[in-house]
Amino acid sequence: MIWQLLTAPLDGLVWIAEQIEERATTELEKTENLQKRLTTLQLKFDLGDISEADFITQEQEILEAMEAEMDENKE
């Protein structure tokens, strides 16, 4: 019981650190996935698998998602 009282503040700090790590990992994965999608889209366009109009539309969607992600991370 005394041990739990002594380690409670440390346990709280560990929990906070775990939450921060989890959120940072999630945000990084989102950003990496958007970058991968953009690279894949560029390759498809370069190989002629999609039209220029489709490329422009999809590129704009991805760039908007990336911008929204950056804005969200600033807050």
WOZIZI-V557202 format. One record per backbone hydrogen bond with DSSP energy under -1.0 kcal/mol. NH is the residue of the N-H (numbers start at 1). CO is the residue of the C=O. Records with the same first field share a line. If there is no record, write none. Layout:
BEGIN
NH=CO ; CO
END
This chain:
BEGIN
5=1
6=2
7=3
8=4
11=7
12=8
13=9
14=10
15=11
16=12
17=13
18=14
19=15
20=16
21=17
22=18
23=19
24=20
25=21
26=22
27=23
28=24
29=25
30=26
31=27
32=28
33=29
34=30
35=31
36=32
37=33
38=34
39=35
40=36
41=37
42=38
43=39
44=40
45=41
46=42
47=43
48=45
49=44
55=51
56=52
57=53
58=54
59=55
60=56
61=57
62=58
63=59
64=60
65=61
66=62
67=63
68=64
69=65
70=66
71=67
72=68
73=69
74=70
END
